[in-house]
């Protein structure tokens, strides 16, 4: 005898409810996490691109494996507002890309903002910036995690320095991204006409358990006329901004049951006068390394044991 349609629907609903309840109660068991899908050595060995002197975007053909390297850039740019809003904004954005750590001439693909189990951060995991490596970098302040533990919040400046050291500048390029490459990036930007102040900010949160969690990039941006030529207002704004971006990191971590052991924060601001358009850009590209960026081509993972200054010396950028 066939079951009535109503009974089938009722039974199916009970099965789905049971499965949902089982999956929800199983979530805490993930806290220990599986072992890392890739060790940091495997990540770096698998994050070498096909080009000698150019980095390339992650996911493009020809890489040595499954790994990728992230770096950080915060920058501002400005252009005369004498064309139309679209073109003025494009030029200001392009100047932010080309200023400082050079990421010009790329096809930027915007993605959500995580450095995962198959990723590593330049300046933190490999070619470690010296003040991070030797512990001389002191926290800006301590922040309380949702579980009550206090963790350090550091300046991002050493990581920004490391990113610039790898890519170089437009005038003195080192290992920039291949011109025209498709490069996935965690990115946000703010463009505004003067008189106003444009700003951008970012945080990098380092996961406590790399076996099951990603490091998190958090970006923020905006513009505010009240900050224009007002140092006191800027200082107060930056203090609030740092605390809020850390708060947002903690909340996002809580959403995925992720705990962070340290956070790095940074920002850039630009006063834009009347007749100009300004852009503030925060970007973290996902890259594979140029072959010539490797001190030991047979062992890329050697970079995990090098400081940034040691890497620069090995490349001949600074005196030995």
N, C-alpha and C positions, 0 to 999 in steps of 0.2 A: 504494500500500500504506500502511495506517495505521500510525503509530508506536505502539509499545507504551506503555501508561501509565507504566511505570517510566522509560522514556527521556524522556518529556515532563516528568516531575517533575525528572529530573536536569538537563535543559536549562534549565528555568525557574530552578532553584536557581543554575546558573552565571550566568545573566543577572542575577538579583538580586544575587549576590555582586559581579559586575562593576560594577553601578550603585552599590552601596554603597561599593566601593573608590574609584570615581571621585568620588563626593560627598565622601568623607573627604579625599582628596588635594586636592580643590578648595578646602577650607575656608581654608587660609592665604591664598589669593588674595583673600579678603574683607578682609584687613587694611587695604588702602587705602580700601575702602568706596566706595559710590556717593555722589554729592553729596546734601546734606540734602534730604529730601522737602519740607520747608518751611524757609525762612529764619526767623530770629527775628522779623523784621519781619512776615512772613506769619503767624507764630504769634500774635503780639500783636494784629494787625489782625483775626485770625479768632477771638479769644477774648473777645468782647464779648457779654454776654447781653442778653435782651430787657427787663430791668427797670431802672428809673431808679436806684433807690437800693439795690437788693439784688444781690449776686452770686448766681449760680445754679450748680447742679451741671453738670459737663461731660457732654455727651451728651443733655441735655434739649433739647426743641424751641426754636427761636428764636434760636440763637446766630449770630454774624456769619460764622463759618467753622469751620475744623477744629481750631483751636488751643485750648489750655487753660493755665491758670496754677495752679501748686502753691504752697502756703505751708506753714509748719511751726508746730506747736504742741506744747508739752510742759506738762502741768499735773497737779495733784493735787486731790482733793476728799475730803471726809469727812462722814459722817452718823452719827447715833446708831444703835446696833444694837438697836432696840427693836421691830421688826416681825417680819420673817422674813428668812432669808438672801438670798432673791431680791429682795425689795423694798428691803432695806437696801443691797444692791449697786447696784440701779438708781439710787437717790437719790445715792449716792456718785459713781457714774459721771456722772450728770447734772450734779452740782456741778463735776466736773472739766471738763466741756464748757463750762459757763457761766462758769467762773473764767478770768481773763486774756483772751486773744484769744477773742472770743465766737463759738462754733459751736453754740449751743443750738438746740433745736427743729428739728433736721434729721433726715431719715431717712438714717442713715449706712450706706453700702454698702461693705463691706470688700473691698479689692482687693490684688493683689500690688503691689510697691513700686518703681515706676519712674517717672521723669519723662522722657518720650521725645522723639523728634525733633520731634513736633508739640506739645511743651510748653515752658514756661519757668518759672523759679522767681522768685517775688516777693521782692525784696530782694537777689537775685543778678544776674539778667538785666535786670530792669526795676525802676524805683524802687529803685535800688541803695543799700543801706544805706551810709551815708557812710564808715564805717571800712573797708568793703570797697572802695568806689569810690576812696578816696584812698590805699589801701595801708597805712594806719596799723594795721590789725589784724594782730597778730603771731601766729605759730603757737604752739600749745601744745607741740608737738613735731614732729619729722620722722619719717616712716615709710618703710620700704623696700618698693617694689613688687616683685613676683616677678621683674621684669627687672633688678632692682638699683638702679633710679633712686629717689632720695629725694624724697618729696613732702610738702608741709606739711599738718598737721592743725590746724584752727582751732576756736575756740569757736563754737558755733551761736548764741550769744546775740544777735548782730546780726540773724540771720535770724528768730529768734523775735520780736525787737522789730519787725521789718518786718511780719510777719504780724499782730501786734496793731495796728499802725498802720493797716492796711487794714480789718480787720474791726471794730476798736473793742472796747469792753468791754460787758458787759450794761447798765451804768449809762450809758455814753456810746458808743452804737453809731454806727459810721460807715457801712461798706458790708458788713453781715453777709450770710450766706447767707439766701435767701428762707425764711421759716418754713414748714416742711413740705416743703422741697425734697428731692429724692432726690440725695444727694451721695456720689459714690464717693470713698473715702479709703484711703490707706495707714495702717493703724491697728493698735495693740495696746494692751491695758490689763491691769492687775493689780488685783484686788480682794481684800482680806484683812481679817480682824477683828484688833483690837488685843488685847493689846499686840504690836506688830510695826512694821516699817518697810516701806512699799511704795515701789517705785521704778520708773521707766521711763527709757529712754534711746533716742537716735536718732542716726543719722549720715546725712549727705547727701554722696555722692561725685559729683564733677563729672567727666564723661567727657572724655577728652583729644580724642577725635574725635567731634564731634557729628554728623558725616555718617553714622555707622553704629551709634552706641551711645547708650544711655539713661543719664541720671543715675540713681543708685541711692539709694533710701531703705532704710536698715536700722533695724529697731526691735527693742528688747529690753525685758523687764519682769520683775518678780519681787517677792518680799517676803522679809525676813530678820529674825528676832527679835534676832539678835546685834548688829544695827546700831542698835537702839533706844537713844537717848540716849548714843551712843558716837561722839563726833566723830573720834577717831583711827581707829576701824574704818571709819567712813564715808569718810575721806580715802583710806585704803588700798584700799577697795572701788572707789571711783571711778577711781583710777589703773588698777586691773586692768580695770575695765569699759571704759574708753576704749581701752586697748590691744587688748582682745578684740574690740570692735565694729569697730575698724579692721582687725584680722586677718580678720574675717568678710567685710568689704567686699572685701579683696584676693582672698580665695579665690573669692568669687562672680564677681568680675571675671575671674579666671583661667578659670573655667568657660566663659565666653562670649567669651574672647579680647578682653576689654575692659580698657583701661588708664585709670586715673583720674589727674587732675592735681592735685586737691586734695580734702580731706575736711573736713567740718564735723561736730562732735560736741557733744551736749548731754545733760543728764539732769535729772530732778527726783526728790526724795525727800520722804517725809512720815512722821514718827513718829505712829503711831496708838495712842492710849491704850486701855486696857481699856474696854469698853462702847461703842466706836466701830468703824465700818468705814471703811476708806480705799480710795481708788482712785487709781492713777497711770496717766495716759493719754498716749500719743504718737500724734499724728495729722497727716497731711498731706493735706488735701482737694484734689481736682481741680476747679477752678472756672472759670467765665467771669465777667468783670468786670461790675460795675454800670456803666451808662452815665455816671452822674454822677461816677464815679471817674476819668474821662478828662479830663486838662487840655485836650486838643484832640480833640473828638469826631470830627473829620474825619481825624485822624491818630493813632490809638491807639498806634502804634509809637513815638511821641515819648517814651513812658515808658522806652524802652531807653536814652535819653540823659539821663535825669533821676536825681538822687540821691533818696533817701527824704526828706530834709529839703526838697529843692526841690519834690517832689510834695506834701508836707504844706502847704507855703506856698501852692502853687497852689490847694489845696483850701480854704484859709482856716482850717486847723486850728492853724497857728502864725503868729506875726507875721512880716510880710515885712520 
